[in-house]
Amino acid sequence: ELRELKLGHNMLEQLPGNLTESMKHLLVIDLSFNLLRSLPKKLHRLSKLKILQASYNQITELPSQVRLVEHLELLDISYNRLTELPISELKMMLVESKLKCIECKGNPELLRPPREITEQ
């Protein structure tokens, strides 16, 4: 059972459609330094995932389903093209789940961290 998957620096534009089906035991996935425009909508099927590194891509939005990844502790979405964050979902994760850190620096269209998150 694969626990850690490092796909960084591969110029990937998309992920295999069956990724969330075939790797349910992943604890860490590193997708950094690729050309991804989005994350899988079925990301929540990686139910044991603790660390999601997706920095230095072309991601424009974070799927709301990310809140369903119940064991996620670190979400790194730095240096992408995010314009907004799903505030209610992230706030819920900070309060109700194990999420300890959201890295979102270096997103030029995301002017500043939302007040709802920084006041936690």
N, CA, C and O atoms as CSV, one atom per row, in Angstrom:
chain,resi,resn,atom,element,x,y,z
A,1,GLU,N,N,0.839,-1.185,0.000
A,1,GLU,CA,C,0.000,0.000,0.000
A,1,GLU,C,C,0.877,1.239,0.000
A,1,GLU,O,O,1.648,1.468,0.932
A,2,LEU,N,N,0.756,2.016,-1.027
A,2,LEU,CA,C,1.532,3.240,-1.166
A,2,LEU,C,C,1.053,4.288,-0.164
A,2,LEU,O,O,-0.145,4.554,-0.062
A,3,ARG,N,N,1.984,4.876,0.568
A,3,ARG,CA,C,1.650,5.879,1.596
A,3,ARG,C,C,2.045,7.295,1.180
A,3,ARG,O,O,1.455,8.270,1.646
A,4,GLU,N,N,3.040,7.405,0.303
A,4,GLU,CA,C,3.559,8.707,-0.095
A,4,GLU,C,C,3.757,8.717,-1.605
A,4,GLU,O,O,4.364,7.805,-2.167
A,5,LEU,N,N,3.239,9.761,-2.260
A,5,LEU,CA,C,3.355,9.881,-3.706
A,5,LEU,C,C,3.924,11.249,-4.032
A,5,LEU,O,O,3.321,12.273,-3.711
A,6,LYS,N,N,5.086,11.264,-4.670
A,6,LYS,CA,C,5.750,12.518,-5.024
A,6,LYS,C,C,5.762,12.655,-6.542
A,6,LYS,O,O,6.473,11.935,-7.243
A,7,LEU,N,N,4.962,13.591,-7.031
A,7,LEU,CA,C,4.845,13.819,-8.467
A,7,LEU,C,C,5.353,15.204,-8.862
A,7,LEU,O,O,5.056,15.684,-9.955
A,8,GLY,N,N,6.107,15.838,-7.990
A,8,GLY,CA,C,6.607,17.179,-8.257
A,8,GLY,C,C,7.566,17.237,-9.434
A,8,GLY,O,O,8.234,16.257,-9.765
A,9,HIS,N,N,7.620,18.418,-10.064
A,9,HIS,CA,C,8.565,18.702,-11.159
A,9,HIS,C,C,8.362,17.799,-12.371
A,9,HIS,O,O,9.337,17.338,-12.965
A,10,ASN,N,N,7.124,17.543,-12.742
A,10,ASN,CA,C,6.858,16.665,-13.877
A,10,ASN,C,C,6.075,17.320,-15.008
A,10,ASN,O,O,5.740,16.656,-15.989
A,11,MET,N,N,5.784,18.589,-14.888
A,11,MET,CA,C,5.026,19.325,-15.906
A,11,MET,C,C,3.656,18.697,-16.167
A,11,MET,O,O,3.145,18.762,-17.285
A,12,LEU,N,N,3.070,18.096,-15.149
A,12,LEU,CA,C,1.748,17.495,-15.277
A,12,LEU,C,C,0.688,18.568,-15.447
A,12,LEU,O,O,0.681,19.561,-14.720
A,13,GLU,N,N,-0.204,18.371,-16.403
A,13,GLU,CA,C,-1.313,19.295,-16.608
A,13,GLU,C,C,-2.588,18.783,-15.949
A,13,GLU,O,O,-3.489,19.558,-15.632
A,14,GLN,N,N,-2.653,17.496,-15.753
A,14,GLN,CA,C,-3.779,16.904,-15.037
A,14,GLN,C,C,-3.340,15.597,-14.391
A,14,GLN,O,O,-2.311,15.020,-14.741
A,15,LEU,N,N,-4.135,15.156,-13.456
A,15,LEU,CA,C,-3.841,13.907,-12.754
A,15,LEU,C,C,-4.683,12.784,-13.346
A,15,LEU,O,O,-5.749,13.035,-13.908
A,16,PRO,N,N,-4.214,11.556,-13.222
A,16,PRO,CA,C,-5.016,10.423,-13.708
A,16,PRO,C,C,-6.382,10.401,-13.025
A,16,PRO,O,O,-6.486,10.648,-11.823
A,17,GLY,N,N,-7.408,10.108,-13.784
A,17,GLY,CA,C,-8.766,10.108,-13.244
A,17,GLY,C,C,-8.984,9.112,-12.127
A,17,GLY,O,O,-9.854,9.314,-11.280
A,18,ASN,N,N,-8.211,8.041,-12.110
A,18,ASN,CA,C,-8.412,7.006,-11.090
A,18,ASN,C,C,-7.514,7.173,-9.870
A,18,ASN,O,O,-7.458,6.280,-9.024
A,19,LEU,N,N,-6.820,8.285,-9.764
A,19,LEU,CA,C,-5.890,8.501,-8.650
A,19,LEU,C,C,-6.573,8.333,-7.300
A,19,LEU,O,O,-6.058,7.635,-6.427
A,20,THR,N,N,-7.717,8.959,-7.123
A,20,THR,CA,C,-8.388,8.896,-5.816
A,20,THR,C,C,-9.022,7.528,-5.557
A,20,THR,O,O,-9.316,7.189,-4.411
A,21,GLU,N,N,-9.229,6.754,-6.600
A,21,GLU,CA,C,-9.803,5.422,-6.429
A,21,GLU,C,C,-8.732,4.391,-6.073
A,21,GLU,O,O,-8.951,3.505,-5.247
A,22,SER,N,N,-7.577,4.524,-6.710
A,22,SER,CA,C,-6.559,3.468,-6.592
A,22,SER,C,C,-5.548,3.688,-5.458
A,22,SER,O,O,-4.766,2.786,-5.159
A,23,MET,N,N,-5.548,4.836,-4.840
A,23,MET,CA,C,-4.535,5.118,-3.816
A,23,MET,C,C,-5.161,5.620,-2.522
A,23,MET,O,O,-4.799,6.683,-2.017
A,24,LYS,N,N,-6.067,4.876,-2.012
A,24,LYS,CA,C,-6.840,5.294,-0.841
A,24,LYS,C,C,-6.040,5.340,0.455
A,24,LYS,O,O,-6.518,5.884,1.450
A,25,HIS,N,N,-4.828,4.779,0.465
A,25,HIS,CA,C,-4.031,4.745,1.686
A,25,HIS,C,C,-2.958,5.827,1.728
A,25,HIS,O,O,-2.107,5.826,2.618
A,26,LEU,N,N,-2.996,6.748,0.772
A,26,LEU,CA,C,-1.988,7.813,0.738
A,26,LEU,C,C,-2.079,8.696,1.978
A,26,LEU,O,O,-3.165,9.092,2.402
A,27,LEU,N,N,-0.926,8.992,2.542
A,27,LEU,CA,C,-0.820,9.939,3.654
A,27,LEU,C,C,-0.289,11.277,3.157
A,27,LEU,O,O,-0.655,12.333,3.674
A,28,VAL,N,N,0.581,11.222,2.146
A,28,VAL,CA,C,1.237,12.415,1.610
A,28,VAL,C,C,1.168,12.375,0.091
A,28,VAL,O,O,1.458,11.354,-0.533
A,29,ILE,N,N,0.779,13.504,-0.491
A,29,ILE,CA,C,0.865,13.636,-1.944
A,29,ILE,C,C,1.490,14.987,-2.257
A,29,ILE,O,O,1.025,16.029,-1.794
A,30,ASP,N,N,2.550,14.948,-3.047
A,30,ASP,CA,C,3.261,16.159,-3.445
A,30,ASP,C,C,3.062,16.366,-4.943
A,30,ASP,O,O,3.561,15.600,-5.767
A,31,LEU,N,N,2.325,17.416,-5.270
A,31,LEU,CA,C,2.025,17.760,-6.660
A,31,LEU,C,C,2.712,19.064,-7.066
A,31,LEU,O,O,2.372,19.653,-8.092
A,32,SER,N,N,3.659,19.507,-6.278
A,32,SER,CA,C,4.297,20.810,-6.481
A,32,SER,C,C,5.079,20.886,-7.786
A,32,SER,O,O,5.559,19.881,-8.310
A,33,PHE,N,N,5.189,22.103,-8.287
A,33,PHE,CA,C,5.977,22.400,-9.487
A,33,PHE,C,C,5.501,21.620,-10.711
A,33,PHE,O,O,6.280,20.939,-11.379
A,34,ASN,N,N,4.218,21.737,-10.983
A,34,ASN,CA,C,3.630,21.155,-12.181
A,34,ASN,C,C,2.836,22.238,-12.903
A,34,ASN,O,O,3.047,23.425,-12.654
A,35,LEU,N,N,1.952,21.857,-13.768
A,35,LEU,CA,C,1.124,22.793,-14.522
A,35,LEU,C,C,-0.360,22.539,-14.273
A,35,LEU,O,O,-1.195,22.822,-15.132
A,36,LEU,N,N,-0.678,22.014,-13.114
A,36,LEU,CA,C,-2.058,21.683,-12.784
A,36,LEU,C,C,-2.919,22.937,-12.685
A,36,LEU,O,O,-2.509,23.937,-12.096
A,37,ARG,N,N,-4.104,22.874,-13.259
A,37,ARG,CA,C,-5.050,23.994,-13.168
A,37,ARG,C,C,-6.106,23.753,-12.106
A,37,ARG,O,O,-6.802,24.675,-11.681
A,38,SER,N,N,-6.216,22.496,-11.683
A,38,SER,CA,C,-7.202,22.165,-10.655
A,38,SER,C,C,-6.754,20.921,-9.898
A,38,SER,O,O,-5.869,20.183,-10.331
A,39,LEU,N,N,-7.384,20.720,-8.778
A,39,LEU,CA,C,-7.187,19.511,-7.985
A,39,LEU,C,C,-8.370,18.586,-8.244
A,39,LEU,O,O,-9.439,19.052,-8.638
A,40,PRO,N,N,-8.197,17.299,-8.032
A,40,PRO,CA,C,-9.309,16.374,-8.282
A,40,PRO,C,C,-10.534,16.722,-7.427
A,40,PRO,O,O,-10.412,16.997,-6.234
A,41,LYS,N,N,-11.689,16.705,-8.044
A,41,LYS,CA,C,-12.927,16.986,-7.306
A,41,LYS,C,C,-13.232,15.875,-6.306
A,41,LYS,O,O,-13.944,16.101,-5.328
A,42,LYS,N,N,-12.703,14.687,-6.542
A,42,LYS,CA,C,-12.934,13.562,-5.637
A,42,LYS,C,C,-11.782,13.394,-4.638
A,42,LYS,O,O,-11.526,12.295,-4.147
A,43,LEU,N,N,-11.104,14.488,-4.353
A,43,LEU,CA,C,-9.975,14.478,-3.430
A,43,LEU,C,C,-10.348,13.881,-2.078
A,43,LEU,O,O,-9.514,13.251,-1.427
A,44,HIS,N,N,-11.578,14.072,-1.656
A,44,HIS,CA,C,-12.032,13.572,-0.352
A,44,HIS,C,C,-11.988,12.052,-0.254
A,44,HIS,O,O,-12.081,11.500,0.842
A,45,ARG,N,N,-11.848,11.376,-1.383
A,45,ARG,CA,C,-11.746,9.909,-1.342
A,45,ARG,C,C,-10.381,9.448,-0.830
A,45,ARG,O,O,-10.202,8.280,-0.484
A,46,LEU,N,N,-9.426,10.370,-0.787
A,46,LEU,CA,C,-8.129,10.066,-0.166
A,46,LEU,C,C,-8.306,10.317,1.335
A,46,LEU,O,O,-7.755,11.266,1.892
A,47,SER,N,N,-9.066,9.469,1.954
A,47,SER,CA,C,-9.556,9.717,3.313
A,47,SER,C,C,-8.470,9.732,4.386
A,47,SER,O,O,-8.699,10.259,5.474
A,48,LYS,N,N,-7.303,9.171,4.110
A,48,LYS,CA,C,-6.229,9.144,5.108
A,48,LYS,C,C,-5.183,10.235,4.882
A,48,LYS,O,O,-4.217,10.348,5.637
A,49,LEU,N,N,-5.383,11.023,3.852
A,49,LEU,CA,C,-4.406,12.045,3.468
A,49,LEU,C,C,-4.168,13.045,4.592
A,49,LEU,O,O,-5.110,13.607,5.151
A,50,LYS,N,N,-2.893,13.260,4.917
A,50,LYS,CA,C,-2.515,14.222,5.951
A,50,LYS,C,C,-1.843,15.454,5.369
A,50,LYS,O,O,-2.002,16.558,5.888
A,51,ILE,N,N,-1.092,15.265,4.291
A,51,ILE,CA,C,-0.344,16.379,3.705
A,51,ILE,C,C,-0.623,16.451,2.210
A,51,ILE,O,O,-0.424,15.484,1.475
A,52,LEU,N,N,-1.090,17.620,1.778
A,52,LEU,CA,C,-1.318,17.880,0.363
A,52,LEU,C,C,-0.487,19.093,-0.032
A,52,LEU,O,O,-0.768,20.220,0.377
A,53,GLN,N,N,0.536,18.840,-0.830
A,53,GLN,CA,C,1.391,19.919,-1.317
A,53,GLN,C,C,1.090,20.119,-2.797
A,53,GLN,O,O,1.323,19.234,-3.621
A,54,ALA,N,N,0.570,21.296,-3.116
A,54,ALA,CA,C,0.212,21.606,-4.502
A,54,ALA,C,C,0.719,22.990,-4.871
A,54,ALA,O,O,0.079,23.696,-5.651
A,55,SER,N,N,1.845,23.381,-4.328
A,55,SER,CA,C,2.396,24.699,-4.611
A,55,SER,C,C,3.023,24.743,-6.006
A,55,SER,O,O,3.361,23.714,-6.591
A,56,TYR,N,N,3.168,25.964,-6.516
A,56,TYR,CA,C,3.806,26.202,-7.819
A,56,TYR,C,C,3.119,25.431,-8.951
A,56,TYR,O,O,3.741,24.642,-9.661
A,57,ASN,N,N,1.826,25.686,-9.092
A,57,ASN,CA,C,1.038,25.150,-10.192
A,57,ASN,C,C,0.285,26.311,-10.828
A,57,ASN,O,O,0.716,27.459,-10.722
A,58,GLN,N,N,-0.819,26.027,-11.477
A,58,GLN,CA,C,-1.650,27.042,-12.125
A,58,GLN,C,C,-3.076,26.983,-11.569
A,58,GLN,O,O,-4.022,27.390,-12.244
A,59,ILE,N,N,-3.230,26.486,-10.362
A,59,ILE,CA,C,-4.547,26.248,-9.769
A,59,ILE,C,C,-5.289,27.569,-9.555
A,59,ILE,O,O,-4.760,28.508,-8.962
A,60,THR,N,N,-6.526,27.616,-10.051
A,60,THR,CA,C,-7.316,28.844,-9.949
A,60,THR,C,C,-8.368,28.788,-8.845
A,60,THR,O,O,-8.811,29.828,-8.359
A,61,GLU,N,N,-8.766,27.592,-8.450
A,61,GLU,CA,C,-9.731,27.475,-7.361
A,61,GLU,C,C,-9.516,26.175,-6.607
A,61,GLU,O,O,-8.998,25.193,-7.138
A,62,LEU,N,N,-9.922,26.208,-5.380
A,62,LEU,CA,C,-9.808,25.052,-4.504
A,62,LEU,C,C,-11.167,24.370,-4.453
A,62,LEU,O,O,-12.159,25.023,-4.131
A,63,PRO,N,N,-11.244,23.082,-4.760
A,63,PRO,CA,C,-12.565,22.426,-4.721
A,63,PRO,C,C,-13.126,22.419,-3.301
A,63,PRO,O,O,-12.400,22.185,-2.334
A,64,SER,N,N,-14.406,22.674,-3.192
A,64,SER,CA,C,-15.021,22.720,-1.862
A,64,SER,C,C,-14.945,21.365,-1.158
A,64,SER,O,O,-15.035,21.296,0.067
A,65,GLN,N,N,-14.780,20.294,-1.925
A,65,GLN,CA,C,-14.700,18.956,-1.336
A,65,GLN,C,C,-13.452,18.766,-0.475
A,65,GLN,O,O,-13.350,17.780,0.256
A,66,VAL,N,N,-12.510,19.694,-0.554
A,66,VAL,CA,C,-11.295,19.566,0.253
A,66,VAL,C,C,-11.656,19.509,1.741
A,66,VAL,O,O,-10.913,18.931,2.534
A,67,ARG,N,N,-12.761,20.091,2.114
A,67,ARG,CA,C,-13.187,20.064,3.530
A,67,ARG,C,C,-13.530,18.661,4.008
A,67,ARG,O,O,-13.563,18.401,5.211
A,68,LEU,N,N,-13.784,17.761,3.072
A,68,LEU,CA,C,-14.157,16.393,3.420
A,68,LEU,C,C,-12.953,15.478,3.643
A,68,LEU,O,O,-13.117,14.312,4.004
A,69,VAL,N,N,-11.753,15.999,3.431
A,69,VAL,CA,C,-10.540,15.214,3.698
A,69,VAL,C,C,-10.269,15.362,5.196
A,69,VAL,O,O,-9.556,16.267,5.630
A,70,GLU,N,N,-10.851,14.460,5.961
A,70,GLU,CA,C,-10.937,14.651,7.410
A,70,GLU,C,C,-9.627,14.602,8.175
A,70,GLU,O,O,-9.550,15.152,9.274
A,71,HIS,N,N,-8.587,13.962,7.637
A,71,HIS,CA,C,-7.318,13.862,8.365
A,71,HIS,C,C,-6.261,14.846,7.866
A,71,HIS,O,O,-5.114,14.807,8.310
A,72,LEU,N,N,-6.642,15.715,6.957
A,72,LEU,CA,C,-5.690,16.672,6.384
A,72,LEU,C,C,-5.153,17.613,7.463
A,72,LEU,O,O,-5.920,18.252,8.183
A,73,GLU,N,N,-3.825,17.688,7.563
A,73,GLU,CA,C,-3.172,18.558,8.541
A,73,GLU,C,C,-2.492,19.744,7.879
A,73,GLU,O,O,-2.457,20.835,8.447
A,74,LEU,N,N,-1.945,19.539,6.672
A,74,LEU,CA,C,-1.241,20.608,5.955
A,74,LEU,C,C,-1.779,20.690,4.533
A,74,LEU,O,O,-1.819,19.698,3.806
A,75,LEU,N,N,-2.192,21.897,4.154
A,75,LEU,CA,C,-2.646,22.178,2.802
A,75,LEU,C,C,-1.781,23.304,2.257
A,75,LEU,O,O,-1.897,24.449,2.693
A,76,ASP,N,N,-0.910,22.978,1.297
A,76,ASP,CA,C,-0.017,23.983,0.716
A,76,ASP,C,C,-0.458,24.259,-0.718
A,76,ASP,O,O,-0.263,23.441,-1.617
A,77,ILE,N,N,-1.052,25.423,-0.904
A,77,ILE,CA,C,-1.509,25.862,-2.221
A,77,ILE,C,C,-0.829,27.180,-2.601
A,77,ILE,O,O,-1.404,28.008,-3.307
A,78,SER,N,N,0.386,27.358,-2.128
A,78,SER,CA,C,1.156,28.568,-2.399
A,78,SER,C,C,1.559,28.654,-3.869
A,78,SER,O,O,1.713,27.645,-4.556
A,79,TYR,N,N,1.722,29.888,-4.323
A,79,TYR,CA,C,2.242,30.163,-5.666
A,79,TYR,C,C,1.432,29.482,-6.763
A,79,TYR,O,O,1.952,28.720,-7.578
A,80,ASN,N,N,0.154,29.786,-6.750
A,80,ASN,CA,C,-0.760,29.338,-7.779
A,80,ASN,C,C,-1.447,30.569,-8.368
A,80,ASN,O,O,-0.877,31.660,-8.353
A,81,ARG,N,N,-2.634,30.408,-8.874
A,81,ARG,CA,C,-3.398,31.519,-9.449
A,81,ARG,C,C,-4.767,31.636,-8.784
A,81,ARG,O,O,-5.758,31.980,-9.430
A,82,LEU,N,N,-4.804,31.352,-7.509
A,82,LEU,CA,C,-6.067,31.434,-6.773
A,82,LEU,C,C,-6.576,32.862,-6.725
A,82,LEU,O,O,-5.807,33.806,-6.544
A,83,THR,N,N,-7.881,33.003,-6.890
A,83,THR,CA,C,-8.491,34.333,-6.780
A,83,THR,C,C,-9.299,34.453,-5.497
A,83,THR,O,O,-9.496,35.552,-4.978
A,84,GLU,N,N,-9.763,33.323,-4.992
A,84,GLU,CA,C,-10.477,33.314,-3.715
A,84,GLU,C,C,-10.371,31.938,-3.088
A,84,GLU,O,O,-10.027,30.952,-3.740
A,85,LEU,N,N,-10.674,31.905,-1.814
A,85,LEU,CA,C,-10.651,30.642,-1.084
A,85,LEU,C,C,-12.068,30.319,-0.625
A,85,LEU,O,O,-12.843,31.230,-0.335
A,86,PRO,N,N,-12.419,29.032,-0.555
A,86,PRO,CA,C,-13.741,28.665,-0.035
A,86,PRO,C,C,-13.766,28.857,1.488
A,86,PRO,O,O,-13.556,27.918,2.255
A,87,ILE,N,N,-14.026,30.090,1.894
A,87,ILE,CA,C,-13.882,30.507,3.289
A,87,ILE,C,C,-14.647,29.620,4.261
A,87,ILE,O,O,-14.081,29.154,5.250
A,88,SER,N,N,-15.919,29.384,3.991
A,88,SER,CA,C,-16.709,28.626,4.963
A,88,SER,C,C,-16.154,27.218,5.141
A,88,SER,O,O,-16.125,26.699,6.257
A,89,GLU,N,N,-15.712,26.594,4.044
A,89,GLU,CA,C,-15.159,25.242,4.143
A,89,GLU,C,C,-13.847,25.233,4.924
A,89,GLU,O,O,-13.634,24.372,5.777
A,90,LEU,N,N,-12.971,26.193,4.631
A,90,LEU,CA,C,-11.678,26.237,5.326
A,90,LEU,C,C,-11.858,26.578,6.800
A,90,LEU,O,O,-11.166,26.031,7.658
A,91,LYS,N,N,-12.765,27.462,7.083
A,91,LYS,CA,C,-13.018,27.816,8.484
A,91,LYS,C,C,-13.530,26.597,9.252
A,91,LYS,O,O,-13.110,26.339,10.380
A,92,MET,N,N,-14.441,25.853,8.625
A,92,MET,CA,C,-14.963,24.639,9.241
A,92,MET,C,C,-13.832,23.640,9.495
A,92,MET,O,O,-13.791,22.988,10.538
A,93,MET,N,N,-12.918,23.530,8.531
A,93,MET,CA,C,-11.796,22.596,8.682
A,93,MET,C,C,-10.893,22.996,9.837
A,93,MET,O,O,-10.420,22.136,10.581
A,94,LEU,N,N,-10.650,24.287,9.994
A,94,LEU,CA,C,-9.785,24.750,11.076
A,94,LEU,C,C,-10.407,24.461,12.444
A,94,LEU,O,O,-9.698,24.195,13.415
A,95,VAL,N,N,-11.708,24.515,12.507
A,95,VAL,CA,C,-12.398,24.315,13.773
A,95,VAL,C,C,-12.676,22.839,14.044
A,95,VAL,O,O,-12.462,22.361,15.158
A,96,GLU,N,N,-13.154,22.113,13.030
A,96,GLU,CA,C,-13.671,20.772,13.245
A,96,GLU,C,C,-12.732,19.631,12.865
A,96,GLU,O,O,-12.985,18.485,13.238
A,97,SER,N,N,-11.674,19.908,12.145
A,97,SER,CA,C,-10.826,18.801,11.700
A,97,SER,C,C,-9.410,18.954,12.246
A,97,SER,O,O,-9.164,19.726,13.173
A,98,LYS,N,N,-8.502,18.217,11.663
A,98,LYS,CA,C,-7.122,18.200,12.129
A,98,LYS,C,C,-6.246,19.205,11.402
A,98,LYS,O,O,-5.044,19.278,11.660
A,99,LEU,N,N,-6.831,19.982,10.497
A,99,LEU,CA,C,-6.059,20.946,9.715
A,99,LEU,C,C,-5.350,21.931,10.633
A,99,LEU,O,O,-5.975,22.595,11.459
A,100,LYS,N,N,-4.022,22.013,10.471
A,100,LYS,CA,C,-3.218,22.890,11.308
A,100,LYS,C,C,-2.623,24.047,10.525
A,100,LYS,O,O,-2.332,25.101,11.089
A,101,CYS,N,N,-2.441,23.849,9.209
A,101,CYS,CA,C,-1.733,24.861,8.430
A,101,CYS,C,C,-2.276,24.939,7.003
A,101,CYS,O,O,-2.415,23.926,6.318
A,102,ILE,N,N,-2.578,26.157,6.576
A,102,ILE,CA,C,-2.933,26.431,5.185
A,102,ILE,C,C,-1.895,27.415,4.668
A,102,ILE,O,O,-1.805,28.544,5.151
A,103,GLU,N,N,-1.120,26.990,3.696
A,103,GLU,CA,C,-0.134,27.867,3.062
A,103,GLU,C,C,-0.756,28.375,1.763
A,103,GLU,O,O,-1.079,27.582,0.879
A,104,CYS,N,N,-0.924,29.691,1.645
A,104,CYS,CA,C,-1.515,30.225,0.423
A,104,CYS,C,C,-0.793,31.485,-0.065
A,104,CYS,O,O,-1.369,32.279,-0.809
A,105,LYS,N,N,0.440,31.668,0.342
A,105,LYS,CA,C,1.199,32.845,-0.098
A,105,LYS,C,C,1.529,32.734,-1.591
A,105,LYS,O,O,1.506,31.643,-2.161
A,106,GLY,N,N,1.834,33.865,-2.207
A,106,GLY,CA,C,2.276,33.860,-3.594
A,106,GLY,C,C,1.171,33.662,-4.613
A,106,GLY,O,O,1.438,33.232,-5.735
A,107,ASN,N,N,-0.053,33.964,-4.248
A,107,ASN,CA,C,-1.171,33.938,-5.188
A,107,ASN,C,C,-1.529,35.401,-5.471
A,107,ASN,O,O,-2.278,36.007,-4.705
A,108,PRO,N,N,-1.007,35.974,-6.557
A,108,PRO,CA,C,-1.139,37.414,-6.777
A,108,PRO,C,C,-2.571,37.924,-6.864
A,108,PRO,O,O,-2.827,39.082,-6.536
A,109,GLU,N,N,-3.499,37.097,-7.293
A,109,GLU,CA,C,-4.892,37.522,-7.388
A,109,GLU,C,C,-5.617,37.422,-6.046
A,109,GLU,O,O,-6.689,38.000,-5.872
A,110,LEU,N,N,-5.037,36.698,-5.114
A,110,LEU,CA,C,-5.588,36.589,-3.767
A,110,LEU,C,C,-4.936,37.710,-2.964
A,110,LEU,O,O,-3.845,37.547,-2.417
A,111,LEU,N,N,-5.613,38.833,-2.904
A,111,LEU,CA,C,-4.994,40.052,-2.410
A,111,LEU,C,C,-4.516,39.980,-0.969
A,111,LEU,O,O,-3.442,40.486,-0.644
A,112,ARG,N,N,-5.293,39.363,-0.115
A,112,ARG,CA,C,-4.879,39.206,1.282
A,112,ARG,C,C,-5.652,38.052,1.888
A,112,ARG,O,O,-6.721,37.693,1.393
A,113,PRO,N,N,-5.129,37.469,2.946
A,113,PRO,CA,C,-5.858,36.358,3.572
A,113,PRO,C,C,-7.211,36.856,4.077
A,113,PRO,O,O,-7.299,37.954,4.627
A,114,PRO,N,N,-8.239,36.077,3.900
A,114,PRO,CA,C,-9.561,36.476,4.372
A,114,PRO,C,C,-9.580,36.653,5.890
A,114,PRO,O,O,-8.979,35.867,6.623
A,115,ARG,N,N,-10.274,37.687,6.349
A,115,ARG,CA,C,-10.358,37.987,7.772
A,115,ARG,C,C,-10.927,36.817,8.563
A,115,ARG,O,O,-10.536,36.592,9.708
A,116,GLU,N,N,-11.851,36.067,7.958
A,116,GLU,CA,C,-12.475,34.955,8.648
A,116,GLU,C,C,-11.453,33.898,9.057
A,116,GLU,O,O,-11.647,33.200,10.052
A,117,ILE,N,N,-10.374,33.776,8.299
A,117,ILE,CA,C,-9.345,32.784,8.606
A,117,ILE,C,C,-8.331,33.359,9.586
A,117,ILE,O,O,-7.948,32.679,10.538
A,118,THR,N,N,-7.889,34.589,9.375
A,118,THR,CA,C,-6.840,35.154,10.224
A,118,THR,C,C,-7.305,35.420,11.648
A,118,THR,O,O,-6.479,35.575,12.547
A,119,GLU,N,N,-8.613,35.476,11.867
A,119,GLU,CA,C,-9.124,35.718,13.219
A,119,GLU,C,C,-9.250,34.456,14.037
A,119,GLU,O,O,-9.653,34.533,15.198
A,120,GLN,N,N,-8.927,33.298,13.493
A,120,GLN,CA,C,-9.043,32.030,14.227
A,120,GLN,C,C,-7.978,31.931,15.285
A,120,GLN,O,O,-7.914,30.935,16.006
